[in-house]
């Protein structure tokens, strides 16, 4: 076994929260995808949304739209569809959306709880394409239907046709959206326009090594078969893969590049970042891992 994989696996087992351990068990050990959904159900509040700091930098117990995106991404990562859970999430999103269907990342009550500094400011509370794009795409993966999802999807398509975002996190949500929209003619031409915007977007880092916070080609090209991988040269991807591999720390985990609200959030995020590093490195064949159990 690759020592990098072995040390990372030990870090996840000793430091990461249950959600990331269950995803790791499925991805690398043949564990059931249903087990990930079972963990997520523990985050569901009576209003149908996810709470309990599912995004570790926002330490509120109340349901937040950004928590919905995080939870749905976990389900997509293991390829699991849970329509009853997704339908409840649609009900929560309908209750916090504006007339066009857009949702904010966070609700006002969230800013009364401990949080990372980047959550300060009114931008977090404004209904916007980030996180609506990503949430819509992930709900389409779940195969659900709702009046809110239809309305929000139309708004997202119309907004992208009017103007392509210039910020990397929003563009990442756009890639998830475009990958899952069930009506391909509606998004004709948008792949090319989003692809063109990524290299010069705010918070995007094209060149390796990476020495600051931002999204890199590996956030978009998560595996060689992704159509977004074609945006970057082989040399560019190789440089980022080598840089990512080199950043593993002595304890086996990968670091974060921002200040979290406390030690619990730091470990929870490091578990997530370590899981992502293993997934990307293994998918590109940079990391040797043992075969999955049957």
N, C-alpha and C positions, 0 to 999 in steps of 0.2 A: 504494500500500500504506500502511496505517496506520503511522505512525512508531513507535508503541508496539509493534506486532507486529514490525516490522523490527528494532528494537533487541533485543527479546526473542529473536528467532530467532538473531541474531548471538551473544547471550549463551549460548544453548544450544549452539551450534556450537563455541564457544571455551572454555566452562567446564563443561558438564554431562558426566556419564558416558555411556557408550555406550547403556545402557538407555533413558534419557530421550531421547537423540537419535534412537533408532530409533522410539520412540513418536511423537515429533514428526514424523518423516519419514512415518509412516503417516497420522497425523491431519491433517497440513497439506500434505503433499507427494505423497500417493498411494503411499507406499512399502508394501511387503508386510507384512502382520501377522505372517507366519511369521518375519520377521527379529527380532521381539521375543522369540519363543520360543527362537530360536537363541541370543540373548544370555543368556536365563535358564538355559539348559542349562549354561552355563559356571559357574553358581553351585551346581549340584547336587553334593552330596557322596555318597560310597559308600552312606550309610544312606538315601538317597532324598530327604533334605531339602535345603533351600536354606541355604547358608552365606555366608561371605565378606562380612559386613557389608552384606547386601542392604538392611537397614534401617540407614542410615548412622550412627545414634547408638550402635549396638552393634557394636563393632569386633572381633568374634570370627569366626574361620573356621569354627567348628562350626555345625551345623544348628540352627535355632531356629524354633519355631512362628510367631513374629512375622514371620520372613522368608518363611514360606509365604504368609501373608496378603498381604505386599507383592508377591510374585511373581505370585500369582493375580490380584491387582488389576490388575497391568500387562497380563496376558492379557485380562482382561475389558474393559479400557479400549480395546483394539484389536479386541475382538470375536472373539478367536481361541480355539479349543478344541484342546487337545492332550491327549487322553485318556491316552496312555502316560505322559506326564509327571505328570499329575494322579493317576494310579493309584499311581505311586511315592511321591508326596507323602502319599497316604492311608496307605501302609505305614509311613512315618516317623511320622506322627501317631498311628497305632495304638500304636507303640512307646513313646510318651511320654505317652499319655493316662491319666487315672485310670479307675476302674471304670465311671463314668458316661459316659465319652467326652470329658469336658472336658480341654482342654490349657492349659498355662500359656503366657504370652507368651514366656518365656525359660527356659532350663535352667541349673542351678547353674554350670556351667563358663563361661557367658557373663559372669558377674560377676567373672571373673578377668582379663578383657580391658579395655582402655580403653573408656569409655562415657560418655554424658551423665549428668549428675547425677540426672535424673528416672528413671533405671533403677536407682538404688540403693534398696534396701528389699525386704522379703520379698514384697510384692504381685506383683512381676514373676514370681515362681516358683510362685505359687499357681494351680492349675487353675481357670479361671473362664470366664464368658461372653465376656469380652474377652481373647483374640481368637477364641474358638471360634465365636461367632455369625457373624462375618464370614467366617471360613474355610469354615464349612459352606455358607453362601450361595454363595460363589464356587466351591466344588466342585460344587454343584448346577448352577451355570451351565456347568461343564465337562461335565456329563452322566455323571459316573462313579457307580459303585455300589460300596459296600464295607460290611462289617459295622460297622466303626468309624463311618463316616459315618451309617449308619442309627441307631446308638446315640446318637451325639452330637446328631443332629437331634431325636430324641425328647426328650433331656434339655433341649435349648434351648427347645423348644416348652413342655414342662412347666414350666420355670423362668419363662418369660415369662408363662404363665398364672397362676402363683403370685404373681409380683411383677415389675412392670416396673422395670428399672434406673433409677437417678436420676443417672447419669453420662453425659456426652455422647458419649464415645468408644464406650462400650458400646452406647448407643442408635444410633450410626451403624452399628455392626456389625449391630444388629437390623434396620435398614432394608435392608441388603444381604441379610440372611437372609430377611426377609419377601418381598423382591422375587423370590427364586429358589426358595423351597420348592416342590417339585413336587406337594404335596397341599394345595390351597387350603382345603378344609374343616377341616384340622387347625389352621389359623391364623386361623380366622374370629374377627373382633372384635379381633385383636391390632394391626392397623394403627391403629385409632382410639386404642387405649390407648397405643401407642408415640408417636403423634403428639401426644397430650395431654401426655406427659411431657417432650417436647423443650424447650419454651420455658423451663422452670424448672430444667433439669438443671445439675448442676455442670459447669463448664468450657464452658458454652454462653453465647455473647454475642449477644443479640438485637438490640441497638442499634448502629448505626454512628455515628461512626467507631470503629474497633477500635484500642485502644492497649495490649493485653496479649495473652498467649497464650490461645487458646481456639478452639473450633469456632464457626462462624457459620452463618447460614442457607444460605450458598453451599456448605458442605460437604454439606448434605443435599439442597438443590435445585441440582444441578449442571447442569441444563438445563431449559428451560421445560416440556418434556413429562413430566418426572418427576412422579409422583403426590405426591412430597413437596414439590414447589413450591407446591402448593395450601395448605400450612400457613401460608404467609407472604404478607402483603399486597404488592401491587405497589410501594407506596412503600418498604416495608422492603427488598425485594430491590433496588430501584433504588439506595437509599442504600448498600447493601453493594457493589453493582457499581461505583458511583462511587468509593467508598472504596478498593476493590481496585485499580481503574485508577490511582488517584493514588499508589499506593505503589511503583510501578516506580522503581528506582534509576537513577543515572546510567549504570551499566555495562549497563543493559538488563534486569537480573534483579530478582526480588523478594526481599526480606529474609526471614530467619527471626526468630522472636521468643523464642528460647531459646538457651542456651549449649551448643554442640556439643562433642564431645570433642577436636576439632582442626580444622585448616584443610581437610583433605580432606572430613571429614564436613560442614563448613559449605557447601562448594561443591556436594557431592552433593545436599544437602538444598535448596539454592537452585535447583539445576537442576530438582528435583522440584516445588518450590513455583512456580517460573516456568512450568513446563509446565501445572500445574493452573490457574494464573491465565489463561493463554492459552485453555485449553479452556473455562473457565466464561465468560469475557468474550465469546469468539466464539460460544458456544452461545446466549447471550442477545442477540446482535446488537449488543453494545456496542463490539466491536472488528471492524474491517474487515480481512479477510485475503484473500490471493489465492486464486483457485480451485484445488482440488486437481488435480494432474496425473492423467491417466488411466493 
